[in-house]
Amino acid sequence: MIKNLLTATALLVSFSILCLGHGLQSVLLPARGAMFEHYPNMTTGAMMSVYYIGFIIGTFICPLLIGRVGHIRVFAASAACASTIMLCHALLPDPFIWIGLRAIYGFCMVHLYTVMESWLNSIGDLKSRGKILSVYMIINFLAMSSGQLLFFVAPVNGFELFSISAIMLSLSIVPLMVSSSVQPSIIKTPEFFGIKQLFKISPLGVVGAMTAGLMAGAYWGLTSVFILRMGYAQEAIAWFMSASLVGGLLVQWPLGVISDRINRRYVIILAATLVFIPSVILSLMALWDSPSELFGIWWLVAIGAFFGAGFHPLYSLCIAHANDFIEPEHLVRASSGLQFVQGMGAIVGPLIAGVLMYLGGYAMLFLYIGALAALFILYTLQRMAEGRKPAEGMSMPFRLLTRMGIITFFADPRYRN
């Protein structure tokens, strides 16, 4: 295990730097867009949706590209393009240009995540792969939250934050390029798994993946707008988003361990409830006049931590539940299908939330997320009433998945190279 981690050091350092830049842009772009009068919520939602369109397109092209030119070249090219895109956002503050740039950025990011995850998978064996990817996921949480805190260092209406994000994305290339790690020789391309077939095998898994996508797209795309509209300062965005990531980090192991020991649906309901209650509180806060004056920033931080404790593990719990019912020979195709479902939800989510905010005001964002959580709880209870259980020996340990990718599922012990 220690030897494998040492081998992966350069990869993990590159990944942590990458997440610093990526975490900063995740709060910077919506906040900067909200400052322009010609950037309504619908436009911001569309800008975030096209990110996932580019991401999904990349899932089909990335394995072919890596197989053709190798991991290092794909990573370097993608990081350079992502860095350039961040600078273009600062130079060209036009909504239509930003929408196009976001699609390209999503295309680049799926390449970067896939390179990292597939490379780490090749380093680990069946006994250490899960531990290595757990370290990778923890780094993801910590670096993303730290990157969001970089939001404090300069005003949002300036050029500096875009430059810092671009610098981080560019520097992520360096540790990987100067390391002696040997890149994997090949990458296996998973076949797509039909959604109808997948739904027959695990309805809750498919509905959960779609629900998580609908939530995630709206949350990542429009939360900055929500907080600014409540009257909080720019710093509150970073505090809230970082608190949600820390909340997810703190509960990942407890929820995972519990879900491995009891009916996983109970833990899914718990996670969805942790999303529902803070969403209702935030929606009620938004109904007050000048909520930022009534509720200090530490209220926002506390609510964000509780929200993140349910929001971030929810997708992973749903995938773990789906894998309990999937035969080993179908695992790769099913995982690809589930992530496609989540991606489609992430495309539609910001558009729906943006329209609701346009029609009913900014308070509709977390009302929308809370409603999704409530409906999912009811659906999970309905599935529990049917009493379906996985076959003996099929239930697999929980693995936290913090981002979409087409390689992460190789950590499942049932997968064989």
TIZASE-824663 format. One record per atom (N, C-alpha, C, CB): residue in three letters; y, x, z. Coordinates in steps of 0.1 Angstrom, whole numbers, plus 5000, padded with zeros to 4 digits. Glycine has a CB too. Layout:
! residues N
alaYXZ/...
***
This chain:
! residues 417
met498850085000/met500050005000/met501350095000/met500049915012/ile501350195009/ile502550275010/ile502750354997/ile502450365022/lys501550404992/lys501650484980/lys502150404968/lys500250544976/asn501750274967/asn502150194957/asn503650154958/asn501350064957/leu504150144970/leu505550114972/leu506350234969/leu505750074987/leu505850354972/leu506650474968/leu506750484953/leu505950604973/thr505650454946/thr505650454931/thr506650354926/thr504250414926/ala506850234933/ala507650134929/ala509150154933/ala507149994933/thr509450264940/thr510750274946/thr511850264936/thr510850414953/ala511750344925/ala512750344914/ala512950204909/ala512450434903/leu511850124907/leu511949994902/leu512749904911/leu510549934899/leu512349914924/leu513049824934/leu514449864936/leu512249844947/val514849994935/val516250034936/val517049974925/val516350184937/ser516449984912/ser517149934901/ser517349784902/ser516349964888/phe516249714907/phe516349574909/phe517349534919/phe514949514913/ser517449604930/ser518449574941/ser519849584935/ser518249664953/ile520149684927/ile521449704921/ile521749594911/ile521649844914/leu520749554904/leu520849444894/leu521249314901/leu519549434886/cys520549284912/cys520849164920/cys522149164926/cys519749144930/leu522749274929/leu524049284935/leu525049224924/leu524449424938/gly524949274912/gly525849224901/gly525549084898/gly525649314889/his524249044897/his523848914894/his524348814904/his522348904891/gly524148854917/gly524548764928/gly526048734928/gly524148824941/leu526848844925/leu528348824924/leu528748724913/leu529048964922/gln528148744902/gln528548654891/gln528148504893/gln527948704878/ser527048484901/ser526648354904/ser527648264911/ser525248354911/val528548334919/val529648254925/val530948274918/val529748294940/leu531048384911/leu532348424905/leu532648324893/leu532348564900/leu531748304884/leu531948224872/leu532348084875/leu530848234863/pro531548014884/pro532047874887/pro533347864894/pro530947804895/ala533547964903/ala534847964910/ala536047994901/ala534848064921/arg535848084892/arg536948124882/arg537148004873/arg536548244875/gly536047944868/gly536247824859/gly536947714866/gly534847784854/ala536747694879/ala537347584886/ala538847594887/ala536747564900/met539347724885/met540747744886/met541547714874/met540947894890/phe540847684863/phe541547654850/phe541547504849/phe540847714838/glu542747444846/glu542847304845/glu542047244833/glu544347264843/his541847324823/his541047274812/his539547294813/his541547344799/tyr539147324826/tyr537747344829/tyr537247234838/tyr537447484835/pro537047114833/pro536547004841/pro535047034846/pro536546874834/asn534646954856/asn533346974862/asn532246964851/asn533046874873/met532346874841/met531346864831/met531246994823/met531746744821/thr532347064820/thr532347184813/thr531647294821/thr533747234809/thr531947294834/thr531247394842/thr529747374843/thr531847394856/gly529347244844/gly527947204844/gly527247254831/gly527747064846/ala527947224819/ala527347264807/ala527247424806/ala528247214795/met528247494811/met528147634811/met526947684819/met529447694817/met526647624830/met525447664838/met524147624831/met525647614852/ser524147504824/ser522947464818/ser522547554807/ser523147324812/val523447604799/val523047684788/val522447814792/val524247714778/tyr522747854804/tyr522147974810/tyr520547964810/tyr522548004825/tyr520147844814/tyr518647814814/tyr518147794800/tyr518347694823/ile518947744791/ile518447734777/ile518147874772/ile519447664768/gly519047974774/gly518848104770/gly517648164777/gly520048194772/phe517548134790/phe516448184798/phe515048134793/phe516548134813/ile514948004789/ile513647954784/ile513348014771/ile513747804783/ile514348024762/ile514148094749/ile513548234751/ile515448094740/gly514148304761/gly513748434763/gly512348454768/gly514648494773/thr511748344775/thr510448354780/thr509448364768/thr510148234788/phe509748314757/phe508848314745/phe508948444738/phe509148194736/ile510148504738/ile510448624730/ile510148754738/ile511848624725/cys510448744751/cys510348864759/cys509048944759/cys510748834773/pro507848874760/pro506648944760/pro506349014747/pro505448844763/leu506748954736/leu506649014723/leu507449144722/leu506948914712/leu508749134727/leu509649244726/leu509149364735/leu511049204730/ile508749334747/ile508249434756/ile506949504750/ile507849374770/gly506149424744/gly504949474737/gly505249564726/gly504049364733/arg506449544719/arg506749624708/arg507549754711/arg507649544699/val508449754721/val509249874723/val509149924737/val510749844721/gly508449854746/gly508249904760/gly509149844770/gly508250054760/his508749864783/his509549804794/his510949874796/his508749824807/ile510950004795/ile512250074798/ile513350034788/ile512050224799/arg512950044776/arg513950014765/arg514449864766/arg513350034751/val513549774769/val513949634770/val514949624782/val512749544771/phe514549684793/phe515449674805/phe516749734802/phe514749744817/ala516849854796/ala518149914794/ala519049834784/ala517850054788/ala518449784774/ala519149704764/ala519649574770/ala518349674752/ser518849514778/ser519249384784/ser520249404795/ser517949314791/ala520149504803/ala521149534813/ala522549564807/ala520749644822/ala522549644796/ala523749674789/ala524449554783/ala523449784778/cys523649464777/cys524149344772/cys524749254783/cys523049264764/ala523949244794/ala524449154805/ala525749204810/ala523449154816/ser525949344811/ser527149404816/ser528249374807/ser526949554818/thr528049384794/thr529049354784/thr529549214785/thr528549394770/ile528549124787/ile528948984787/ile529848954799/ile527648894789/met529649014810/met530448994822/met531949034819/met529949074834/leu532149144812/leu533449184808/leu534049094798/leu533449324802/cys533249034789/cys533748944779/cys534248814786/cys532648904769/his533648774797/his534048654804/his535548674809/his533148624816/ala535848794814/ala537148824818/ala538148834807/ala537248954826/leu537748884796/leu538648904784/leu538848784776/leu538049014775/leu537948684777/leu537948574768/leu537748444777/leu536948574757/pro538748404785/pro538648284793/pro538748154786/pro539648294805/asp537848124777/asp537748004769/asp536447934772/asp537948034754/pro536547804774/pro535247734778/pro534147744768/pro535547594781/phe534447734756/phe533447734745/phe532847874744/phe534047684732/ile533647974745/ile533148104744/ile532248134757/ile534348214744/trp532748094768/trp531948114781/trp530548044780/trp532648064793/ile530547924774/ile529247854772/ile528247934764/ile529447714766/gly528747994753/gly527948074744/gly527548204751/gly528648114732/leu528448264759/leu528048384766/leu527048364777/leu529348444772/arg527048244783/arg526148214794/arg524748204788/arg526448084801/ala524548154776/ala523248144770/ala522648274767/ala523348064756/ile523548364762/ile523048504759/ile522748574773/ile524148584752/tyr523548554783/tyr523248614796/tyr521948564801/tyr524448574806/gly521648434800/gly520348384805/gly519148454797/gly520248234804/phe519348474784/phe518348534776/phe518148684781/phe518848544761/cys519248754784/cys519048884790/cys518348894803/cys520448954791/met518748794812/met518148804825/met516748774826/met518848694834/val516148694817/val514748674818/val513948794813/val514348554808/his514548874805/his513949004801/his513949104813/his514749064789/leu515149104820/leu515249194832/leu514249154843/leu516649194837/tyr514149024846/tyr513148984856/tyr511749004852/tyr513348834859/thr511448984839/thr510048994834/thr509649144834/thr509948944820/val510549234830/val510249374831/val509849414845/val511449454826/met510749374855/met510549414869/met509149354874/met511649364877/glu508949224872/glu507749164878/glu506449214871/glu507849014876/ser506449234858/ser505249274852/ser504949424855/ser505349264836/trp506049504857/trp505849644860/trp505249654874/trp507149724859/leu505849584883/leu505349584897/leu503949534898/leu506249504906/asn503649434890/asn502249384890/asn501249484885/asn502149264881/ser501649574876/ser500749674871/ser500549784881/ser501349734858/ile501549804890/ile501449914900/ile500449864911/ile502749944906/gly500449744915/gly499649694926/gly498249654921/gly500249574933/asp497349664931/asp495949614928/asp495849474935/asp494849714933/leu494649414934/leu494449284940/leu494749274955/leu493049244937/lys494549394962/lys494849394976/lys496249414980/lys493949494983/ser497049484971/ser498449514975/ser499449444967/ser498649664973/arg499049374956/arg499949314947/arg500849214954/arg499249254935/gly500249124962/gly501049024969/gly502049084978/gly500148934976/lys501649194985/lys502649254995/lys503749324987/lys501849365003/ile503449384976/ile504549454968/ile505549344963/ile503949534956/leu504949234958/leu505849134953/leu506649064964/leu505049034945/ser506049064976/ser506749004987/ser507949094990/ser505848995000/val507849224990/val508949314992/val509949294981/val508449464992/tyr509549274969/tyr510349254958/tyr511249124960/tyr509549244945/met510549024965/met511248894967/met512248904979/met510248784970/ile511948974989/ile512848995000/ile514049074995/ile512149075012/ile513849174987/ile514949244981/ile515849154973/ile514449364972/asn515149064966/asn515948964958/asn516848884967/asn514948874950/phe516348834978/phe517248754987/phe518348844992/phe516348704998/leu518048954998/leu519049035004/leu520149084995/leu518449155011/ala519649134983/ala520649184973/ala521549074967/ala519949264962/met520948954965/met521648844959/met522748804969/met520748724956/ser522348794982/ser523348744992/ser524448854994/ser522648725006/ser524048984994/ser525049094995/ser525949094983/ser524349224996/gly525449064971/gly526249054959/gly527248944960/gly525349034947/gln526848834966/gln527848724968/gln528948754977/gln527048594972/leu528648844987/leu529648884997/leu530648984990/leu529048955008/leu530349044979/leu531249124971/leu532449034966/leu530649194959/phe532248904966/phe533248804962/phe534548824971/phe532748664964/phe534348884983/phe535548904992/phe536449014987/phe535048935006/val536049114979/val536749234978/val537949224969/val535849344973/ala538049124961/ala539249104952/ala539448964949/ala538949184939/pro540648924944/pro541048784941/pro540248734929/pro542548774938/val539848614930/val538948554920/val539748544906/val538448414924/asn541048534906/asn541748524894/asn542148654887/asn543048444896/gly541548764892/gly541848894886/gly540648944878/gly542148994897/phe540749064873/phe539749124864/phe538749204873/phe540449224854/glu539149234885/glu538349334893/glu536849284896/glu538949354907/leu536649154900/leu535349114903/leu534449114891/leu535448974909/phe534949084879/phe534149094867/phe533749234864/phe534949034855/ser534649324867/ser534349464865/ser533249514875/ser535649554867/ile533349474887/ile532449514897/ile531049464893/ile532749464911/ser530949334889/ser529649284885/ser529049364873/ser529749134881/ala529949394863/ala529549474852/ala529049614856/ala530649474841/ile529749674865/ile529349804870/ile527949804876/ile530349864880/met527749704884/met526449694891/met525249674880/met526449574901/leu525549584871/leu524549564861/leu524249694852/leu524949454851/ser525349764850/ser525149894842/ser524449994850/ser526449944838/leu524750004863/leu524150114872/leu522650084874/leu524850114885/ser522249954873/ser520849924875/ser519950004866/ser520649774874/ile520450044855/ile519650124845/ile519250254850/ile520350134832/val520150314858/val520050464861/val518750494869/val521250504869/pro518450434880/pro517250474887/pro515950464879/pro517050394900/leu515850364871/leu514650344862/leu514650454852/leu514650204856/met515750494846/met515750584835/met515450724839/met517050584828/val515850764852/val515550904857/val514350914865/val516750944865/ser513550804867/ser512350814875/ser511250864867/ser512050674881/ser510150914874/ser508950964867/ser507850854866/ser508451084874/ser508250724869/ser507250624869/ser506750604854/ser507850484874/val505450584853/val504950554839/val504950404837/val503550614838/gln505550364826/gln505650224823/gln504250164819/gln506650194812/pro504050044821/pro502749984817/pro502549994802/pro502649834821/ser501350004797/ser501150024783/ser501149884775/ser499850084780/ile500749774782/ile500749644775/ile501149544785/ile499349614769/ile501449424779/ile501749304787/ile501049184782/ile503349274788/lys500349114790/lys499648994785/lys500548884784/lys498448964795/thr500448804773/thr501248694771/thr500548564774/thr501748684756/pro500948494784/pro500348364788/pro500448264777/pro500848314801/glu499348184775/glu499448064767/glu500147954774/glu498048024762/phe500747864765/phe501447754771/phe500447644775/phe502547694762/phe500747584786/phe499847484792/phe500447344790/phe499447504807/gly499747254783/gly500347124780/gly500847054792/gly499347044773/ile502046994792/ile502546924804/ile501746804808/ile504046884801/lys501246724798/lys500446614801/lys499146654808/lys500046534788/gln498546754803/gln497346804810/gln497646854824/gln496646914801/leu498746924825/leu499146974838/leu499446864848/leu500347064836/phe500046754843/phe500446644852/phe499146574857/phe501346544844/lys498146564848/lys496946504853/lys496246584864/lys495946494841/ile496346724863/ile495746804873/ile496546804886/ile495646954868/ser497846814885/ser498746824897/ser500046744895/ser498946964901/pro500046614897/pro501346534895/pro502446584904/pro501046394897/leu502046614917/leu503046654926/leu503646794923/leu502446664940/gly502846884917/gly503247014913/gly504247004902/gly502147094909/val504046914892/val504946894881/val506246834885/val504246814870/val506146724893/val507346654898/val508146744907/val506946524905/gly507446824915/gly508146924924/gly508847024916/gly507146984933/ala508247084905/ala508847184897/ala510147124890/ala507947234887/met510047004885/met511146934879/met512246914889/met510746804872/thr511946864900/thr512946834911/thr513646964915/thr512246764923/ala512847064917/ala513447194921/ala514447244910/ala512347304924/gly514047224898/gly514947264887/gly516147184886/gly514147254874/leu516047054888/leu517246964888/leu518247004899/leu516846824889/met517647034911/met518447084922/met519147214919/met517647084935/ala518247314915/ala518747444914/ala519847464904/ala517647544910/gly519747394892/gly520747404882/gly522047354887/gly520347334869/ala522047244894/ala523347184899/ala523847274910/ala523047044904/tyr522947314919/tyr523447394931/tyr524147524926/tyr522247424940/trp523447604918/trp523947734914/trp525147714905/trp522847814907/gly525247614898/gly526347594888/gly527647534894/gly525847514877/leu527447444904/leu528647364908/leu528947374923/leu528347224905/thr528247444931/thr528547454945/thr529947524947/thr527447534953/ser530247624939/ser531547684941/ser532647584938/ser531647804931/val532547504928/val533547404926/val533647304938/val533147324913/phe532447264943/phe532447174955/phe533247224966/phe531047144959/ile532947354970/ile533647414981/ile535147434979/ile532947554985/leu535547474967/leu536947484965/leu537647354965/leu537147554951/arg537047244960/arg537647114960/arg537747064974/arg536747014952/met536947104984/met537047064998/met538247135004/met535747105005/gly538847234998/gly540047295003/gly539747425010/gly540647205013/tyr538547475009/tyr538247605015/tyr538747725006/tyr536647625018/ala538947835012/ala539347955005/ala538148014997/ala539948065015/gln538448104989/gln537448164980/gln536348234988/gln538148274971/glu536748285000/glu535648355008/glu534548255013/glu536348425020/ala534948135015/ala533948035020/ala532748015010/ala534647905022/ile533048034997/ile531948024987/ile530848124990/ile532548034973/ala531348254991/ala530348364994/ala529648345007/ala531148494994/trp530348295017/trp529748275030/trp528648165029/trp530748235041/phe528948055023/phe528047945022/phe526747985013/phe528647825015/met526948045002/met525848084993/met525048195000/met526348134980/ser525648285006/ser524848395013/ser524048335025/ser525848505018/ala524748245032/ala524048185044/ala522748105039/ala524948085051/ser522848045027/ser521747965022/ser520548065018/ser522147885010/leu520948175013/leu519948275010/leu519248335022/leu520548385001/val520048365032/val519548415045/val518648305051/val520648455054/gly519048185051/gly518248075056/gly516848075050/gly518947945055/gly516848085036/gly515548085029/gly514748205032/gly515848085014/leu515448325034/leu514648445038/leu514048435051/leu515648565038/leu514748375061/leu514148365075/leu512948275076/leu515248325084/val512948175068/val511848075070/val510648095060/val512347935068/gln510848185050/gln509748195040/gln508448225046/gln510148305030/trp508348315055/trp506948345061/trp506448235070/trp507048475068/pro507348185079/pro506748075087/pro506247955079/pro507848025097/leu507047915069/leu506647805061/leu505447835053/leu507747755052/gly505347955048/gly504247995040/gly502948005048/gly504448135034/val503048055061/val501848065069/val501347925073/val502148145082/ile502347835077/ile501947695081/ile501347625069/ile503247625085/ser501947645057/ser501347575045/ser499947615042/ser502347595033/asp499647745045/asp498247795043/asp497247735053/asp498247945043/arg497747685064/arg496847635075/arg496747485076/arg497347695088/ile497747415071/ile497647265072/ile497847215058/ile498647215082/asn497747075057/asn498047015044/asn499347055039/asn497946855045/arg499447115027/arg500647175022/arg501747065019/arg500347255009/arg501246945017/arg502246845015/arg503146815027/arg501546715011/tyr502646835039/tyr503546825051/tyr504646925051/tyr502646845064/val504347045047/val505347145046/val506347125035/val504747285045/ile505847065024/ile506747035013/ile507746925017/ile505946975001/ile507246825025/ile508146725030/ile509146785040/ile507346615038/leu508746875048/leu509646945057/leu510747015050/leu508847045066/ala510347085039/ala511347165031/ala512347065025/ala510647245021/ala511846955019/ala512646855012/ala513646795022/ala511846755005/thr513146775035/thr513946715045/thr515146805049/thr513146675058/leu514846935049/leu515847035052/leu516847045041/leu515147175054/val516546995029/val517546985018/val518346855020/val516846995005/phe517646745023/phe518246615024/phe519246605035/phe517146515026/ile518946645047/ile519946625058/ile521246705056/ile519246675071/pro521146835053/pro522446905051/pro523246845039/pro522247055048/ser522546805029/ser523146745017/ser523946615021/ser522146705006/val523346535029/val524046415034/val525346455042/val523146325043/ile525146555051/ile526246605059/ile527446655051/ile525846715069/leu527046735041/leu528146785032/leu528846675024/leu527546885022/ser528046575020/ser528646465012/ser529546385021/ser527546365007/leu529246365034/leu530046295043/leu531346375046/leu529346265056/met531146505048/met532346595050/met533346575039/met531946735052/ala532846565026/ala533646565015/ala534446435014/ala532846575002/leu534046335021/leu534746205021/leu536046205030/leu533846095025/trp536146305039/trp537246315048/trp538446365040/trp536946395060/asp539646335045/asp540846395039/asp540946535045/asp542146315043/ser541146635037/ser541346775040/ser540146825049/ser542646795048/pro538946815044/pro537746855052/pro537746995057/pro536446835044/ser538447085050/ser538447225054/ser539247245067/ser539047315043/glu540247155069/glu540947165082/glu540247105094/glu542347085080/leu539347005091/leu538546945102/leu537347025105/leu538146805098/phe536747085095/phe535447165097/phe535747305094/phe534347095089/gly535647395103/gly535847535101/gly534747595092/gly535947615114/ile534947715088/ile534047785079/ile532647805085/ile534647915074/trp532647815098/trp531347845105/trp530447715104/trp531547885119/trp531047595104/trp530347475101/trp529647485088/trp531247355102/leu530347535078/leu529847545064/leu528747645064/leu530947585055/val528847755071/val527847865071/val526547805078/val528347985079/ala526647735089/ala525547685096/ala524747575087/ala525947615109/ile525547495080/ile524947395072/ile524247465060/ile526047295067/gly524947565054/gly524347635043/gly523047705047/gly525247745038/ala522947755059/ala521647825063/ala520547715064/ala521847885077/phe520847605070/phe519747495070/phe519347445057/phe520247385079/phe520347435048/phe520147385034/phe519247485027/phe521447365027/gly519547615028/gly518747715022/gly517347725027/gly519447855023/ala517147695040/ala515847705046/ala514847605039/ala515947675060/gly515347495033/gly514547405026/gly514547425011/gly514847265029/phe515747455006/phe516047464992/phe515247574985/phe517447474989/his515347694991/his514747814984/his513247814984/his515247934991/pro512547774995/pro511047774994/pro510447654987/pro510547785008/leu511247554984/leu510647424979/leu509847444966/leu511747324977/tyr510347524957/tyr509647544944/tyr508347624946/tyr510547614934/ser508447724955/ser507247804958/ser506147714964/ser507547914967/leu506547634973/leu505547544980/leu504947444969/leu506147464991/cys505647394960/cys505147304950/cys504147384941/cys506247244942/ile504547504937/ile503647584929/ile502347614936/ile504347714924/ala502447654949/ala501247684957/ala500347564957/ala501647734971/his500947444959/his500147324959/his499547294946/his501047204963/ala500247314935/ala499647294922/ala498447384919/ala500647314911/asn498647514924/asn497547614922/asn496347574930/asn498047754926/asp496447494940/asp495247454948/asp494347374939/asp495747374960/phe494847314929/phe494047214921/phe493747274907/phe494747084919/ile494147394904/ile493947454891/ile492847554890/ile495247524886/glu491947534881/glu490847624880/glu491347764876/glu489847574869/pro490647874881/pro491148014878/pro491348044863/pro490148104883/glu490547984854/glu490648014840/glu491947954834/glu489447974832/his492447854841/his493647784836/his494947834843/his493547634837/leu494847924852/leu495947954861/leu497148014853/leu495548054871/val496948104844/val498048164836/val498748064828/val497548274827/arg498047984821/arg498647874812/arg499347774820/arg497647814803/ala498847734832/ala499447634840/ala500747684846/ala498447594851/ser500747814851/ser501947874857/ser503047874846/ser501648014862/ser502747914834/ser503747914824/ser504347774821/ser503147964811/gly503447674822/gly503847534820/gly504747484831/gly502747444818/leu504447514843/leu505247474855/leu506647534854/leu504547514868/gln506647664850/gln507947724850/gln508847674838/gln507847874849/phe508147624828/phe508847564817/phe509447434822/phe507947534805/val508747354830/val509147224836/val510447254844/val508047154843/gln510347354853/gln511447384862/gln512647424854/gln511047504871/gly512447504843/gly513547544834/gly514247424828/gly513147634824/met513447324823/met514047204817/met514847124827/met512947114811/gly514347124840/gly515147054850/gly516447124853/gly514347044863/ala516347264853/ala517547344855/ala518647324844/ala517247484857/ile518147294832/ile519147274821/ile519847134823/ile518347274807/val519047034826/val519646904827/val520446884840/val518446794827/gly519946944851/gly520646924864/gly522146944864/gly520047024874/pro522647054859/pro524147074860/pro524846964851/pro524547214855/leu524246924841/leu524946824832/leu525046694839/leu524146804819/ile523846644846/ile523946524853/ile524946534865/ile522446494859/ala524846644873/ala525746654884/ala527146664879/ala525346784892/gly527446734868/gly528746744863/gly529346604859/gly528846834851/val528546524853/val528946394849/val529246304862/val527946324840/leu528346314871/leu528546234884/leu529846284891/leu527346254893/met530146414891/met531346464898/met532546414890/met531246614899/tyr532446414877/tyr533546364868/tyr533846224871/tyr533246384853/leu532846144873/leu533045994875/leu533345954889/leu531745924870/gly532646024899/gly532845984913/gly533446084922/gly531445954918/gly533846204917/gly534446304925/gly533546414930/gly535046234938/tyr534046514935/tyr533246634938/tyr532146604949/tyr534046744943/ala532346504957/ala531346474968/ala530046434962/ala531846354976/met529946394949/met528746354942/met527746464941/met529046294929/leu528146584942/leu527246694939/leu526046694949/leu527946834940/phe526446704962/phe525346704972/phe524746564975/phe525846764985/leu525446464971/leu524846324971/leu523746324961/leu525946214968/tyr523946384950/tyr522946394939/tyr521746474944/tyr523546454926/ile522046594950/ile520946674954/ile520146604966/ile521446814959/gly520846544975/gly520246474986/gly519346354981/gly521246424995/ala519846284971/ala519046174965/ala517746224959/ala519946094955/leu517846344952/leu516646404946/leu515646434957/leu517046524938/ala516146494968/ala515246534979/ala514646404985/ala516046614990/ala515346294987/ala514846174993/ala513746114984/ala515946074995/leu514046104971/leu513046054962/leu511746134961/leu513646044948/phe511946264962/phe510746354962/phe509946344975/phe511246504960/ile510646324986/ile509846294999/ile509046164997/ile510846285010/leu509646064992/leu508945934990/leu507745954981/leu509845824985/tyr507946034970/tyr506846054960/tyr505746134967/tyr507346124948/thr506046234975/thr505046314982/thr504246234992/thr505746434989/leu504946144999/leu504246055008/leu503245965000/leu505245965016/gln503745914989/gln502845834981/gln501545914976/gln503545784968/arg501746034972/arg500646124968/arg499746144980/arg501146254962/met500246164992/met499446185004/met498646065007/met500346215016/ala499145945005/ala498445825007/ala497145814999/ala499345695005/glu497145874987/glu496045874979/glu494845964984/glu496345914965/gly495246054993/gly494246135000/gly493546244992/gly493246045006/arg494146284981/arg493446384972/arg493546524979/arg494046384958/lys492446594978/lys492346724984/lys491846824974/lys491446734997/pro492246954975/pro491747054966/pro490247084969/pro492447184967/ala489547134958/ala488147164960/ala487947274970/ala487447194946/glu486747284975/glu486447394985/glu486647534978/glu485047384990/gly487447614985/gly487647754979/gly488747764970/gly486447804973/met489447654966/met490447654956/met491847684962/met490547524949/ser492047654975/ser493347664981/ser493747814982/ser493347604995/met494947854978/met495347994977/met496548014986/met495648034963/pro496748144991/pro497848175000/pro499148144993/pro497748315004/phe500148115001/phe501548084997/phe502148214992/phe502348025008/arg502848204980/arg503648314975/arg505048264973/arg503048384962/leu506048334978/leu507448294976/leu507948334962/leu508348344986/leu508448234954/leu508948264941/leu510448234941/leu508248184930/thr511348334940/thr512748304941/thr513448284928/thr513348424948/arg512748314917/arg513448294904/arg512348264894/arg514148424900/met512748194884/met511848174873/met511448304866/met512448074863/gly510248314862/gly509748424854/gly508448394849/gly509748554863/ile507948464839/ile506648424834/ile505548524839/ile506648424819/ile505848614848/ile504848714852/ile504548704867/ile505348854849/thr505448644875/thr505248644889/thr503948584894/thr506348574896/phe503448484886/phe502148424890/phe500948514890/phe501948304882/phe501048634884/phe499948724884/phe499648774898/phe500248854875/ala500548754908/ala500248784921/ala499148704928/ala501448774930/asp498848584921/asp497748504927/asp496448574926/asp497648374918/pro495648584937/pro494448664938/pro493348614928/pro493848654951/arg493548484923/arg492548444913/arg492748504899/arg492548294912/tyr493948554897/tyr494148614884/tyr493448754883/tyr495648634881/arg492848774872/arg492148904869/arg492648974857/arg490548884869/asn492949104857/asn493449174846/asn492249184835/asn493949304849/
***
